[in-house]
């Protein structure tokens, strides 16, 4: 892992965090609650993928990375499902 790779990962995390912040400050929650929730979850998922791949070194172990990303994806789907249940009933 090079310094450049870590720098790109860091900048990506900052950009995704700014996206989450702007989404929460924009007031979009009042009009499009479901879309804003999904967008927030996707931003958090991308941040977790970057941390796993770059900072924990899973980029060097593709099989482990796929496994962790699958588990992370399933966790995000579970959280989305748990969020949606009260909206449907």
C-alpha positions in Angstrom: 0.0 0.0 0.0 1.5 3.3 -1.1 1.1 6.7 0.3 -0.8 7.7 -2.8 -3.4 5.0 -2.3 -3.9 6.0 1.3 -4.3 9.6 0.3 -6.9 8.7 -2.3 -8.7 6.6 0.2 -8.6 9.5 2.7 -9.9 12.0 0.2 -12.7 9.6 -0.8 -13.7 9.3 2.8 -13.8 13.1 3.2 -15.9 13.5 0.1 -18.4 10.8 1.2 -18.6 12.3 4.6 -19.3 15.7 3.1 -22.0 14.1 1.0 -23.6 12.6 4.1 -23.4 16.0 5.8 -24.9 17.9 2.9 -27.7 15.3 2.6 -28.6 15.7 6.3 -28.4 19.5 6.2 -30.4 19.9 2.9 -33.8 19.1 4.4 -34.4 16.4 1.8 -35.6 14.2 4.7 -38.9 16.0 5.0 -39.8 15.4 1.3 -38.1 12.1 0.3 -37.5 10.2 3.5 -37.0 6.8 1.8 -34.6 8.1 -0.9 -32.6 10.1 1.7 -32.3 7.0 3.9 -31.2 4.8 1.1 -28.6 7.4 0.0 -27.3 7.7 3.5 -26.9 4.0 3.8 -25.2 3.7 0.4 -22.7 6.5 1.4 -22.0 4.7 4.7 -21.6 1.4 2.8 -19.0 2.9 0.5 -17.1 4.4 3.3 -17.0 1.0 5.1 -15.7 -0.6 1.8 -12.9 1.9 1.5 -11.9 1.4 5.1 -11.9 -2.4 4.8 -9.9 -2.4 1.5 -7.4 0.3 2.1 -6.9 0.8 5.9 -7.3 -2.8 6.9 -5.4 -4.1 4.0 -8.0 -6.3 2.4 -7.1 -5.0 -1.1 -4.2 -7.4 -0.9 -6.4 -10.3 -0.1 -9.2 -10.4 -2.8 -11.0 -13.5 -1.4 -11.2 -12.1 2.1 -12.3 -8.7 0.6 -15.1 -10.3 -1.3 -16.3 -12.2 1.8 -16.2 -9.1 4.0 -18.0 -7.0 1.3 -20.7 -9.7 0.9 -21.2 -9.7 4.7 -21.3 -5.9 4.7 -23.7 -5.8 1.9 -26.0 -8.3 3.7 -25.8 -6.2 6.9 -26.7 -3.1 4.9 -29.7 -4.9 3.3 -30.8 -6.1 6.8 -30.6 -2.6 8.2 -32.6 -1.2 5.2 -35.2 -3.9 5.7 -35.5 -3.1 9.4 -35.9 0.5 8.5 -38.6 -0.1 5.9 -40.7 -2.5 8.1 -42.4 0.3 10.1 -43.0 2.4 7.0 -45.0 -0.4 5.4 -47.2 -1.0 8.4 
